[in-house]
Amino acid sequence: MYANYSPGEEVKCRMMARMMNSNDSGLERGYGNDYQITKRTYFQQPDSYTDSVSTERTPHVRNRKWNGGSKTYQKRPYSRRNGSRSASLEDTIQRGKERNTSALHDTSCRTTQGDTSTAHKIPSCLLKMIVIDLQPLSIVEDKGICAVMRAIEPTPEISSVTSKDLRLQLLQMYKETKEMVKKELASSDDISLTSELWVSRAEVSFVTVTCHYLGKDWHLKSHVLETANLPDEHTPKNIVDQMLKTAKTWGIKDKIHTVVMEGGTTMKDEVSKAGWTHISCLAYTLDLVFKDVLEKYPGLKTLLKKSQNVVRFFHCDIKAEQKLKEYQLKQKLPESVLIQSVGNGWLSSLSMLERFVEQHQAIAAVLLQRLEYNLWLADEDIKTINDVIASLQPFKKATKEMPRAGYESISFIIPLMNRCQRDIEKLAQNGNEVAFGLAKMCEWHFCNVKLNRWLTVSTVLDPRFKKLLLSDDNKVQLSRRQILKAMDDISTSAVSAPVGSGKQSHFDCDFMRYVKERPITMFQSPLKWWRVNKDLVDLKRIAHKYLGVVCTAIPLERVFAKEESDVFCNRRSCLETENVNMVLFLNSNCSTTM
């Protein structure tokens, strides 16, 4: 019967016949991974084939294999079931072909319908990827992404997706999200702003303006409003003018009371001219304290630069880096990579110096072997580096108590600086000259902190820290007067009468009740505390305004996590100039649409 078939065709015919007529066959499926071939076959077959079929127990494999040498055909686990019907081989093959064609047609129809759905989803998913991961729109035209899209959905529609197509969707998403954010801002009366000045890889300067406020549910909310190009000089006036323009565009100028940003006296004056109160960013101020110490001690600045040169040497010389790894193993040191500091920020410098001291023995061995005497650090230099590390530990310990993401209220500034100054002064008394200079600079920059009403009122109304400013009767009365002044400001801005004697009496009762309340721990939320304690009506209104001001101009994950900050800044710097505003806006507010 198979005389005219080649061995391969013969196998295909037998496979198709058995597969398409499994319900009619006299073979029954077995169980498990083994099977037994019965002596009787379904079709009348040549004796040579019948005799050559393996009758041993063989593992159940999905793909049938033709062994040309022994002409052994491994079959799936079938055995005799319900008898059989007589049929010619040709009829069986034809019937199998018809069924197979019909099945393929059904599958093709289902696949086409599914592909259409997938084809519509892919551009949307690409847009979400671009927004969340801060990727340029041109990435959809890169060969790698195109290959991935073709593998997922090999249709002409997907292959033809361009950056122009996605930009239209990006613009639509931006408009829709902007309306949602505007509605949220309309329900808030007290808003603060932060700004960040940065430069793209194309050497284009931008300022990103973000707003912050407490919602009615006492949750802190932050929205990036605009990222604008600064074509002119980066003067305080130009920066504040751009912030004013953004505030007017969003219709929130009269709702803004404070601006948290870096900057000195000139910046404060410009912010004051706009009718707002300037508060220095905590992260910026800590960096400024350390940089001023470096300026006061030129030898310290030179030592820091020399340490940076040593790290750069190992990063640029592959052989030196390899030798460093060998000495790490020999000296049983941690197999860590040297860290390069960026600028002269305190945290970046501390990370570099800590790793440098950890690997000093291995570093010295490699430099000695390579005769790099210009990079050699003497024992006195290492002692000074250890003093720097010790003097910066109070900063590190204090900031570790802050959340690692999002924003923290300005109520954290006074407690943090009190702790830092106390610990640094102890180090200075023990002979640490770097700590002595750091203590002087802390006193210089934070001497007027407790005179700032925004900082003191927010600290008093934070149940975690209130005892710092309510420890005796004099401080209680001072805090009371400052909060009353804050109430007068709220009444004035609301175009209502000042606080009267009756209302003041009610306020005094609420205030004394609050003073007697037990403070909460550092791990508890002050916002949740105020959400629960609804009966302190007068204080609650002031707390809602003052605790909604943040202490840093950028999110804390970028302040204290160097790697995460580097990833964000590198990706942001690669965005196209014409898209950077929309992408950063949606990246901040994407939870409203994604």
Contacts in CASP RR format, 6 or more apart in sequence:
PFRMAT RR
TARGET T0000
AUTHOR 0000-0000-0000
METHOD contacts of the structure
MODEL  1
MYANYSPGEEVKCRMMARMMNSNDSGLERGYGNDYQITKRTYFQQPDSYT
DSVSTERTPHVRNRKWNGGSKTYQKRPYSRRNGSRSASLEDTIQRGKERN
TSALHDTSCRTTQGDTSTAHKIPSCLLKMIVIDLQPLSIVEDKGICAVMR
AIEPTPEISSVTSKDLRLQLLQMYKETKEMVKKELASSDDISLTSELWVS
RAEVSFVTVTCHYLGKDWHLKSHVLETANLPDEHTPKNIVDQMLKTAKTW
GIKDKIHTVVMEGGTTMKDEVSKAGWTHISCLAYTLDLVFKDVLEKYPGL
KTLLKKSQNVVRFFHCDIKAEQKLKEYQLKQKLPESVLIQSVGNGWLSSL
SMLERFVEQHQAIAAVLLQRLEYNLWLADEDIKTINDVIASLQPFKKATK
EMPRAGYESISFIIPLMNRCQRDIEKLAQNGNEVAFGLAKMCEWHFCNVK
LNRWLTVSTVLDPRFKKLLLSDDNKVQLSRRQILKAMDDISTSAVSAPVG
SGKQSHFDCDFMRYVKERPITMFQSPLKWWRVNKDLVDLKRIAHKYLGVV
CTAIPLERVFAKEESDVFCNRRSCLETENVNMVLFLNSNCSTTM
1 44 0 8 1.000
1 45 0 8 1.000
1 46 0 8 1.000
1 89 0 8 1.000
2 10 0 8 1.000
2 13 0 8 1.000
2 46 0 8 1.000
2 49 0 8 1.000
5 13 0 8 1.000
7 66 0 8 1.000
7 68 0 8 1.000
7 71 0 8 1.000
8 66 0 8 1.000
11 64 0 8 1.000
11 66 0 8 1.000
11 73 0 8 1.000
13 89 0 8 1.000
13 93 0 8 1.000
14 43 0 8 1.000
14 73 0 8 1.000
15 64 0 8 1.000
16 93 0 8 1.000
16 96 0 8 1.000
16 97 0 8 1.000
16 100 0 8 1.000
17 42 0 8 1.000
17 43 0 8 1.000
17 89 0 8 1.000
17 92 0 8 1.000
17 93 0 8 1.000
17 96 0 8 1.000
18 25 0 8 1.000
18 27 0 8 1.000
18 42 0 8 1.000
18 75 0 8 1.000
18 76 0 8 1.000
18 78 0 8 1.000
20 92 0 8 1.000
20 95 0 8 1.000
20 96 0 8 1.000
20 99 0 8 1.000
20 100 0 8 1.000
21 42 0 8 1.000
21 87 0 8 1.000
21 92 0 8 1.000
21 95 0 8 1.000
21 96 0 8 1.000
22 29 0 8 1.000
22 78 0 8 1.000
24 84 0 8 1.000
24 85 0 8 1.000
24 87 0 8 1.000
25 42 0 8 1.000
25 78 0 8 1.000
25 81 0 8 1.000
25 84 0 8 1.000
26 40 0 8 1.000
26 42 0 8 1.000
26 78 0 8 1.000
26 79 0 8 1.000
26 80 0 8 1.000
26 81 0 8 1.000
26 82 0 8 1.000
26 83 0 8 1.000
26 84 0 8 1.000
27 38 0 8 1.000
27 42 0 8 1.000
27 78 0 8 1.000
27 79 0 8 1.000
27 80 0 8 1.000
27 81 0 8 1.000
28 78 0 8 1.000
28 79 0 8 1.000
28 80 0 8 1.000
28 81 0 8 1.000
29 76 0 8 1.000
29 77 0 8 1.000
29 78 0 8 1.000
29 79 0 8 1.000
30 77 0 8 1.000
30 78 0 8 1.000
30 79 0 8 1.000
31 77 0 8 1.000
32 60 0 8 1.000
32 77 0 8 1.000
33 59 0 8 1.000
33 60 0 8 1.000
34 57 0 8 1.000
34 58 0 8 1.000
34 59 0 8 1.000
34 60 0 8 1.000
34 77 0 8 1.000
35 57 0 8 1.000
35 58 0 8 1.000
35 60 0 8 1.000
35 75 0 8 1.000
35 76 0 8 1.000
35 77 0 8 1.000
35 78 0 8 1.000
35 79 0 8 1.000
36 55 0 8 1.000
36 57 0 8 1.000
36 79 0 8 1.000
37 53 0 8 1.000
37 54 0 8 1.000
37 55 0 8 1.000
37 75 0 8 1.000
38 79 0 8 1.000
38 80 0 8 1.000
39 55 0 8 1.000
40 80 0 8 1.000
41 50 0 8 1.000
41 53 0 8 1.000
42 84 0 8 1.000
43 89 0 8 1.000
43 92 0 8 1.000
48 71 0 8 1.000
49 71 0 8 1.000
49 73 0 8 1.000
52 70 0 8 1.000
52 71 0 8 1.000
52 72 0 8 1.000
52 73 0 8 1.000
53 72 0 8 1.000
53 73 0 8 1.000
53 75 0 8 1.000
54 72 0 8 1.000
54 73 0 8 1.000
54 74 0 8 1.000
58 74 0 8 1.000
60 76 0 8 1.000
60 77 0 8 1.000
61 74 0 8 1.000
64 73 0 8 1.000
64 74 0 8 1.000
64 75 0 8 1.000
64 76 0 8 1.000
65 73 0 8 1.000
65 74 0 8 1.000
66 73 0 8 1.000
67 73 0 8 1.000
67 74 0 8 1.000
115 153 0 8 1.000
115 155 0 8 1.000
118 152 0 8 1.000
118 153 0 8 1.000
119 153 0 8 1.000
119 155 0 8 1.000
119 157 0 8 1.000
119 158 0 8 1.000
122 149 0 8 1.000
122 152 0 8 1.000
122 153 0 8 1.000
122 158 0 8 1.000
122 161 0 8 1.000
123 161 0 8 1.000
123 165 0 8 1.000
123 166 0 8 1.000
123 169 0 8 1.000
124 169 0 8 1.000
126 140 0 8 1.000
126 145 0 8 1.000
126 149 0 8 1.000
126 161 0 8 1.000
126 166 0 8 1.000
127 166 0 8 1.000
127 169 0 8 1.000
127 170 0 8 1.000
127 173 0 8 1.000
128 590 0 8 1.000
128 594 0 8 1.000
129 135 0 8 1.000
130 136 0 8 1.000
130 137 0 8 1.000
130 139 0 8 1.000
130 140 0 8 1.000
130 166 0 8 1.000
130 170 0 8 1.000
130 583 0 8 1.000
131 170 0 8 1.000
131 173 0 8 1.000
131 583 0 8 1.000
131 586 0 8 1.000
131 587 0 8 1.000
131 590 0 8 1.000
131 594 0 8 1.000
132 587 0 8 1.000
132 590 0 8 1.000
132 594 0 8 1.000
133 571 0 8 1.000
134 568 0 8 1.000
134 571 0 8 1.000
134 572 0 8 1.000
134 574 0 8 1.000
134 575 0 8 1.000
134 583 0 8 1.000
134 584 0 8 1.000
134 587 0 8 1.000
135 571 0 8 1.000
135 574 0 8 1.000
136 574 0 8 1.000
136 575 0 8 1.000
136 576 0 8 1.000
136 579 0 8 1.000
137 163 0 8 1.000
137 166 0 8 1.000
137 167 0 8 1.000
137 170 0 8 1.000
137 576 0 8 1.000
137 579 0 8 1.000
138 163 0 8 1.000
138 576 0 8 1.000
139 145 0 8 1.000
140 146 0 8 1.000
140 149 0 8 1.000
140 161 0 8 1.000
140 162 0 8 1.000
140 163 0 8 1.000
140 166 0 8 1.000
141 162 0 8 1.000
141 163 0 8 1.000
146 159 0 8 1.000
149 158 0 8 1.000
149 159 0 8 1.000
149 161 0 8 1.000
150 158 0 8 1.000
150 159 0 8 1.000
152 158 0 8 1.000
167 579 0 8 1.000
170 579 0 8 1.000
170 582 0 8 1.000
170 583 0 8 1.000
170 586 0 8 1.000
171 582 0 8 1.000
173 586 0 8 1.000
173 593 0 8 1.000
174 582 0 8 1.000
174 585 0 8 1.000
174 586 0 8 1.000
176 593 0 8 1.000
177 585 0 8 1.000
177 586 0 8 1.000
177 589 0 8 1.000
177 590 0 8 1.000
177 592 0 8 1.000
177 593 0 8 1.000
178 585 0 8 1.000
180 589 0 8 1.000
180 592 0 8 1.000
180 593 0 8 1.000
181 223 0 8 1.000
181 225 0 8 1.000
181 589 0 8 1.000
181 592 0 8 1.000
182 250 0 8 1.000
184 221 0 8 1.000
184 223 0 8 1.000
185 191 0 8 1.000
185 211 0 8 1.000
185 213 0 8 1.000
185 223 0 8 1.000
185 250 0 8 1.000
185 251 0 8 1.000
185 252 0 8 1.000
185 255 0 8 1.000
187 215 0 8 1.000
187 216 0 8 1.000
188 213 0 8 1.000
188 214 0 8 1.000
188 215 0 8 1.000
188 255 0 8 1.000
189 255 0 8 1.000
190 213 0 8 1.000
190 214 0 8 1.000
190 255 0 8 1.000
190 257 0 8 1.000
190 544 0 8 1.000
190 545 0 8 1.000
190 548 0 8 1.000
191 211 0 8 1.000
191 212 0 8 1.000
191 213 0 8 1.000
191 252 0 8 1.000
191 255 0 8 1.000
191 256 0 8 1.000
191 257 0 8 1.000
192 211 0 8 1.000
192 212 0 8 1.000
192 213 0 8 1.000
192 256 0 8 1.000
192 257 0 8 1.000
192 258 0 8 1.000
192 259 0 8 1.000
192 260 0 8 1.000
192 548 0 8 1.000
192 549 0 8 1.000
192 550 0 8 1.000
193 209 0 8 1.000
193 210 0 8 1.000
193 211 0 8 1.000
193 212 0 8 1.000
193 243 0 8 1.000
193 247 0 8 1.000
193 256 0 8 1.000
193 258 0 8 1.000
193 259 0 8 1.000
193 260 0 8 1.000
193 261 0 8 1.000
193 276 0 8 1.000
194 209 0 8 1.000
194 210 0 8 1.000
194 211 0 8 1.000
194 212 0 8 1.000
194 259 0 8 1.000
194 260 0 8 1.000
194 261 0 8 1.000
194 281 0 8 1.000
194 550 0 8 1.000
194 552 0 8 1.000
194 553 0 8 1.000
194 554 0 8 1.000
195 207 0 8 1.000
195 208 0 8 1.000
195 209 0 8 1.000
195 210 0 8 1.000
195 239 0 8 1.000
195 243 0 8 1.000
195 259 0 8 1.000
195 261 0 8 1.000
195 553 0 8 1.000
196 207 0 8 1.000
196 208 0 8 1.000
196 210 0 8 1.000
196 261 0 8 1.000
196 553 0 8 1.000
196 554 0 8 1.000
197 205 0 8 1.000
197 206 0 8 1.000
197 207 0 8 1.000
197 230 0 8 1.000
197 234 0 8 1.000
197 239 0 8 1.000
198 205 0 8 1.000
198 206 0 8 1.000
198 207 0 8 1.000
198 208 0 8 1.000
198 569 0 8 1.000
198 572 0 8 1.000
198 573 0 8 1.000
199 205 0 8 1.000
199 206 0 8 1.000
199 573 0 8 1.000
200 206 0 8 1.000
200 572 0 8 1.000
200 573 0 8 1.000
200 574 0 8 1.000
200 575 0 8 1.000
200 577 0 8 1.000
200 580 0 8 1.000
201 573 0 8 1.000
201 574 0 8 1.000
202 577 0 8 1.000
204 229 0 8 1.000
204 577 0 8 1.000
205 229 0 8 1.000
205 230 0 8 1.000
205 231 0 8 1.000
205 234 0 8 1.000
206 227 0 8 1.000
206 228 0 8 1.000
206 229 0 8 1.000
206 230 0 8 1.000
206 580 0 8 1.000
207 227 0 8 1.000
207 228 0 8 1.000
207 230 0 8 1.000
207 239 0 8 1.000
207 242 0 8 1.000
207 243 0 8 1.000
208 224 0 8 1.000
208 226 0 8 1.000
208 227 0 8 1.000
208 584 0 8 1.000
209 224 0 8 1.000
209 225 0 8 1.000
209 226 0 8 1.000
209 227 0 8 1.000
209 228 0 8 1.000
209 242 0 8 1.000
209 243 0 8 1.000
209 246 0 8 1.000
210 222 0 8 1.000
210 223 0 8 1.000
210 224 0 8 1.000
210 225 0 8 1.000
210 588 0 8 1.000
211 222 0 8 1.000
211 223 0 8 1.000
211 225 0 8 1.000
211 250 0 8 1.000
211 252 0 8 1.000
211 256 0 8 1.000
212 220 0 8 1.000
212 221 0 8 1.000
212 222 0 8 1.000
212 407 0 8 1.000
212 548 0 8 1.000
212 549 0 8 1.000
212 550 0 8 1.000
213 220 0 8 1.000
213 221 0 8 1.000
213 548 0 8 1.000
214 220 0 8 1.000
214 221 0 8 1.000
214 527 0 8 1.000
214 544 0 8 1.000
214 547 0 8 1.000
214 548 0 8 1.000
215 221 0 8 1.000
217 531 0 8 1.000
218 527 0 8 1.000
218 528 0 8 1.000
218 530 0 8 1.000
218 531 0 8 1.000
218 544 0 8 1.000
219 527 0 8 1.000
220 407 0 8 1.000
220 409 0 8 1.000
220 527 0 8 1.000
220 548 0 8 1.000
220 550 0 8 1.000
222 406 0 8 1.000
222 407 0 8 1.000
222 550 0 8 1.000
222 555 0 8 1.000
222 588 0 8 1.000
223 588 0 8 1.000
223 589 0 8 1.000
224 584 0 8 1.000
224 585 0 8 1.000
224 587 0 8 1.000
224 588 0 8 1.000
224 589 0 8 1.000
225 246 0 8 1.000
225 250 0 8 1.000
225 585 0 8 1.000
226 246 0 8 1.000
226 249 0 8 1.000
226 250 0 8 1.000
226 581 0 8 1.000
226 585 0 8 1.000
227 580 0 8 1.000
227 581 0 8 1.000
227 584 0 8 1.000
227 585 0 8 1.000
228 242 0 8 1.000
228 245 0 8 1.000
228 246 0 8 1.000
228 581 0 8 1.000
229 577 0 8 1.000
230 238 0 8 1.000
230 239 0 8 1.000
230 242 0 8 1.000
232 238 0 8 1.000
236 263 0 8 1.000
236 266 0 8 1.000
236 267 0 8 1.000
236 269 0 8 1.000
236 270 0 8 1.000
237 270 0 8 1.000
239 261 0 8 1.000
239 267 0 8 1.000
239 270 0 8 1.000
240 267 0 8 1.000
240 270 0 8 1.000
240 271 0 8 1.000
240 273 0 8 1.000
240 274 0 8 1.000
243 259 0 8 1.000
243 274 0 8 1.000
244 253 0 8 1.000
244 274 0 8 1.000
247 253 0 8 1.000
247 256 0 8 1.000
256 276 0 8 1.000
257 276 0 8 1.000
257 277 0 8 1.000
257 545 0 8 1.000
258 276 0 8 1.000
258 277 0 8 1.000
258 278 0 8 1.000
258 279 0 8 1.000
258 454 0 8 1.000
258 549 0 8 1.000
259 271 0 8 1.000
259 274 0 8 1.000
259 276 0 8 1.000
259 277 0 8 1.000
259 278 0 8 1.000
259 279 0 8 1.000
260 279 0 8 1.000
260 280 0 8 1.000
260 281 0 8 1.000
260 410 0 8 1.000
260 549 0 8 1.000
260 550 0 8 1.000
260 551 0 8 1.000
260 552 0 8 1.000
260 553 0 8 1.000
261 267 0 8 1.000
261 271 0 8 1.000
261 278 0 8 1.000
261 280 0 8 1.000
261 281 0 8 1.000
261 284 0 8 1.000
261 553 0 8 1.000
262 280 0 8 1.000
262 281 0 8 1.000
262 284 0 8 1.000
262 553 0 8 1.000
263 280 0 8 1.000
263 284 0 8 1.000
264 280 0 8 1.000
267 278 0 8 1.000
268 278 0 8 1.000
271 277 0 8 1.000
271 278 0 8 1.000
272 278 0 8 1.000
277 454 0 8 1.000
279 410 0 8 1.000
279 452 0 8 1.000
279 454 0 8 1.000
279 455 0 8 1.000
279 549 0 8 1.000
279 551 0 8 1.000
281 551 0 8 1.000
281 552 0 8 1.000
281 553 0 8 1.000
281 554 0 8 1.000
282 412 0 8 1.000
282 413 0 8 1.000
282 416 0 8 1.000
282 551 0 8 1.000
282 552 0 8 1.000
283 552 0 8 1.000
283 553 0 8 1.000
283 554 0 8 1.000
283 559 0 8 1.000
284 553 0 8 1.000
285 445 0 8 1.000
285 446 0 8 1.000
286 346 0 8 1.000
286 395 0 8 1.000
286 399 0 8 1.000
287 344 0 8 1.000
287 345 0 8 1.000
287 346 0 8 1.000
288 445 0 8 1.000
289 346 0 8 1.000
289 438 0 8 1.000
289 441 0 8 1.000
289 442 0 8 1.000
289 445 0 8 1.000
290 344 0 8 1.000
290 345 0 8 1.000
290 346 0 8 1.000
290 349 0 8 1.000
290 392 0 8 1.000
290 438 0 8 1.000
290 441 0 8 1.000
291 344 0 8 1.000
291 345 0 8 1.000
292 441 0 8 1.000
292 444 0 8 1.000
292 445 0 8 1.000
293 300 0 8 1.000
293 434 0 8 1.000
293 437 0 8 1.000
293 438 0 8 1.000
293 441 0 8 1.000
294 300 0 8 1.000
294 301 0 8 1.000
294 304 0 8 1.000
294 344 0 8 1.000
295 301 0 8 1.000
296 437 0 8 1.000
296 441 0 8 1.000
297 433 0 8 1.000
297 434 0 8 1.000
297 437 0 8 1.000
300 384 0 8 1.000
300 388 0 8 1.000
300 434 0 8 1.000
301 344 0 8 1.000
303 377 0 8 1.000
303 381 0 8 1.000
303 384 0 8 1.000
303 385 0 8 1.000
304 341 0 8 1.000
304 344 0 8 1.000
304 349 0 8 1.000
304 353 0 8 1.000
304 388 0 8 1.000
306 375 0 8 1.000
306 377 0 8 1.000
306 381 0 8 1.000
307 352 0 8 1.000
307 353 0 8 1.000
307 356 0 8 1.000
307 377 0 8 1.000
307 385 0 8 1.000
308 340 0 8 1.000
308 341 0 8 1.000
308 352 0 8 1.000
309 375 0 8 1.000
310 338 0 8 1.000
310 356 0 8 1.000
310 363 0 8 1.000
310 367 0 8 1.000
310 375 0 8 1.000
310 377 0 8 1.000
311 338 0 8 1.000
311 339 0 8 1.000
311 340 0 8 1.000
311 341 0 8 1.000
311 352 0 8 1.000
311 356 0 8 1.000
312 340 0 8 1.000
313 320 0 8 1.000
313 372 0 8 1.000
313 375 0 8 1.000
314 320 0 8 1.000
314 321 0 8 1.000
314 324 0 8 1.000
314 338 0 8 1.000
314 363 0 8 1.000
314 366 0 8 1.000
315 321 0 8 1.000
315 338 0 8 1.000
315 340 0 8 1.000
320 366 0 8 1.000
320 370 0 8 1.000
323 366 0 8 1.000
323 369 0 8 1.000
323 370 0 8 1.000
324 338 0 8 1.000
324 359 0 8 1.000
324 362 0 8 1.000
324 363 0 8 1.000
324 366 0 8 1.000
325 335 0 8 1.000
327 333 0 8 1.000
327 361 0 8 1.000
327 362 0 8 1.000
327 365 0 8 1.000
327 366 0 8 1.000
328 334 0 8 1.000
328 335 0 8 1.000
328 336 0 8 1.000
328 359 0 8 1.000
328 362 0 8 1.000
329 335 0 8 1.000
331 361 0 8 1.000
331 362 0 8 1.000
331 365 0 8 1.000
333 358 0 8 1.000
333 359 0 8 1.000
333 361 0 8 1.000
333 362 0 8 1.000
334 358 0 8 1.000
334 359 0 8 1.000
336 355 0 8 1.000
336 358 0 8 1.000
336 359 0 8 1.000
337 355 0 8 1.000
338 352 0 8 1.000
338 355 0 8 1.000
338 356 0 8 1.000
338 359 0 8 1.000
338 363 0 8 1.000
339 351 0 8 1.000
339 352 0 8 1.000
339 355 0 8 1.000
340 352 0 8 1.000
341 348 0 8 1.000
341 349 0 8 1.000
341 351 0 8 1.000
341 352 0 8 1.000
342 348 0 8 1.000
342 562 0 8 1.000
342 566 0 8 1.000
343 349 0 8 1.000
346 392 0 8 1.000
346 395 0 8 1.000
347 395 0 8 1.000
347 396 0 8 1.000
347 399 0 8 1.000
347 559 0 8 1.000
347 560 0 8 1.000
347 562 0 8 1.000
348 562 0 8 1.000
349 388 0 8 1.000
349 392 0 8 1.000
350 388 0 8 1.000
350 389 0 8 1.000
350 392 0 8 1.000
350 395 0 8 1.000
350 396 0 8 1.000
351 562 0 8 1.000
353 385 0 8 1.000
353 388 0 8 1.000
353 389 0 8 1.000
354 389 0 8 1.000
356 363 0 8 1.000
356 385 0 8 1.000
357 382 0 8 1.000
357 385 0 8 1.000
357 386 0 8 1.000
357 389 0 8 1.000
360 377 0 8 1.000
360 382 0 8 1.000
364 376 0 8 1.000
364 377 0 8 1.000
367 373 0 8 1.000
367 375 0 8 1.000
367 376 0 8 1.000
368 376 0 8 1.000
377 385 0 8 1.000
384 434 0 8 1.000
387 432 0 8 1.000
387 433 0 8 1.000
387 434 0 8 1.000
387 435 0 8 1.000
388 434 0 8 1.000
390 427 0 8 1.000
390 432 0 8 1.000
390 434 0 8 1.000
390 435 0 8 1.000
391 424 0 8 1.000
391 427 0 8 1.000
391 432 0 8 1.000
391 434 0 8 1.000
391 435 0 8 1.000
391 438 0 8 1.000
392 438 0 8 1.000
393 423 0 8 1.000
394 419 0 8 1.000
394 420 0 8 1.000
394 423 0 8 1.000
394 424 0 8 1.000
394 427 0 8 1.000
395 420 0 8 1.000
397 419 0 8 1.000
397 423 0 8 1.000
398 416 0 8 1.000
398 419 0 8 1.000
398 420 0 8 1.000
399 416 0 8 1.000
399 559 0 8 1.000
399 560 0 8 1.000
400 560 0 8 1.000
401 416 0 8 1.000
401 522 0 8 1.000
402 408 0 8 1.000
402 412 0 8 1.000
402 416 0 8 1.000
402 556 0 8 1.000
402 560 0 8 1.000
403 556 0 8 1.000
404 556 0 8 1.000
404 557 0 8 1.000
404 560 0 8 1.000
404 561 0 8 1.000
405 555 0 8 1.000
405 556 0 8 1.000
405 557 0 8 1.000
406 555 0 8 1.000
406 556 0 8 1.000
406 557 0 8 1.000
407 550 0 8 1.000
407 551 0 8 1.000
407 552 0 8 1.000
407 555 0 8 1.000
407 556 0 8 1.000
408 550 0 8 1.000
408 551 0 8 1.000
408 552 0 8 1.000
408 556 0 8 1.000
409 458 0 8 1.000
409 462 0 8 1.000
409 526 0 8 1.000
409 547 0 8 1.000
409 548 0 8 1.000
409 549 0 8 1.000
409 550 0 8 1.000
409 551 0 8 1.000
410 454 0 8 1.000
410 455 0 8 1.000
410 458 0 8 1.000
410 546 0 8 1.000
410 549 0 8 1.000
410 550 0 8 1.000
410 551 0 8 1.000
411 455 0 8 1.000
411 458 0 8 1.000
411 459 0 8 1.000
411 461 0 8 1.000
411 462 0 8 1.000
411 464 0 8 1.000
411 465 0 8 1.000
411 526 0 8 1.000
411 546 0 8 1.000
411 547 0 8 1.000
412 462 0 8 1.000
412 465 0 8 1.000
412 551 0 8 1.000
413 449 0 8 1.000
413 455 0 8 1.000
413 459 0 8 1.000
413 551 0 8 1.000
414 449 0 8 1.000
414 450 0 8 1.000
414 455 0 8 1.000
414 456 0 8 1.000
414 459 0 8 1.000
414 465 0 8 1.000
414 468 0 8 1.000
414 469 0 8 1.000
415 459 0 8 1.000
415 464 0 8 1.000
415 465 0 8 1.000
415 468 0 8 1.000
417 442 0 8 1.000
417 446 0 8 1.000
417 449 0 8 1.000
418 468 0 8 1.000
420 442 0 8 1.000
421 439 0 8 1.000
421 442 0 8 1.000
421 443 0 8 1.000
421 446 0 8 1.000
424 435 0 8 1.000
424 438 0 8 1.000
424 439 0 8 1.000
424 442 0 8 1.000
425 435 0 8 1.000
425 439 0 8 1.000
427 435 0 8 1.000
428 435 0 8 1.000
428 436 0 8 1.000
428 437 0 8 1.000
428 438 0 8 1.000
428 439 0 8 1.000
449 455 0 8 1.000
450 456 0 8 1.000
450 469 0 8 1.000
453 482 0 8 1.000
453 485 0 8 1.000
453 486 0 8 1.000
454 546 0 8 1.000
454 549 0 8 1.000
456 469 0 8 1.000
456 479 0 8 1.000
456 482 0 8 1.000
457 479 0 8 1.000
457 482 0 8 1.000
457 483 0 8 1.000
457 486 0 8 1.000
457 542 0 8 1.000
457 546 0 8 1.000
458 546 0 8 1.000
458 547 0 8 1.000
458 549 0 8 1.000
459 465 0 8 1.000
459 466 0 8 1.000
459 468 0 8 1.000
459 469 0 8 1.000
460 466 0 8 1.000
460 469 0 8 1.000
460 470 0 8 1.000
460 479 0 8 1.000
460 482 0 8 1.000
460 483 0 8 1.000
461 483 0 8 1.000
461 539 0 8 1.000
461 542 0 8 1.000
461 543 0 8 1.000
461 546 0 8 1.000
461 547 0 8 1.000
462 526 0 8 1.000
462 547 0 8 1.000
463 517 0 8 1.000
463 519 0 8 1.000
463 520 0 8 1.000
463 524 0 8 1.000
463 526 0 8 1.000
463 529 0 8 1.000
463 530 0 8 1.000
464 519 0 8 1.000
464 520 0 8 1.000
464 521 0 8 1.000
464 522 0 8 1.000
464 524 0 8 1.000
464 526 0 8 1.000
465 519 0 8 1.000
466 514 0 8 1.000
466 515 0 8 1.000
466 519 0 8 1.000
467 519 0 8 1.000
469 475 0 8 1.000
469 478 0 8 1.000
469 479 0 8 1.000
470 476 0 8 1.000
470 479 0 8 1.000
470 515 0 8 1.000
476 515 0 8 1.000
480 508 0 8 1.000
480 511 0 8 1.000
483 507 0 8 1.000
483 511 0 8 1.000
483 539 0 8 1.000
483 542 0 8 1.000
484 499 0 8 1.000
484 504 0 8 1.000
484 507 0 8 1.000
486 542 0 8 1.000
486 545 0 8 1.000
486 546 0 8 1.000
487 499 0 8 1.000
487 507 0 8 1.000
487 538 0 8 1.000
487 541 0 8 1.000
487 542 0 8 1.000
488 498 0 8 1.000
488 499 0 8 1.000
490 541 0 8 1.000
490 542 0 8 1.000
490 545 0 8 1.000
491 497 0 8 1.000
491 498 0 8 1.000
491 499 0 8 1.000
492 498 0 8 1.000
499 507 0 8 1.000
503 538 0 8 1.000
506 538 0 8 1.000
507 538 0 8 1.000
507 539 0 8 1.000
510 536 0 8 1.000
510 537 0 8 1.000
510 538 0 8 1.000
510 539 0 8 1.000
511 538 0 8 1.000
511 539 0 8 1.000
513 536 0 8 1.000
514 536 0 8 1.000
514 539 0 8 1.000
520 526 0 8 1.000
520 529 0 8 1.000
526 547 0 8 1.000
527 547 0 8 1.000
530 536 0 8 1.000
530 540 0 8 1.000
530 543 0 8 1.000
530 544 0 8 1.000
530 547 0 8 1.000
533 540 0 8 1.000
534 540 0 8 1.000
552 559 0 8 1.000
557 564 0 8 1.000
557 565 0 8 1.000
558 564 0 8 1.000
558 565 0 8 1.000
558 568 0 8 1.000
558 569 0 8 1.000
559 565 0 8 1.000
572 580 0 8 1.000
572 584 0 8 1.000
575 583 0 8 1.000
575 584 0 8 1.000
586 593 0 8 1.000
END
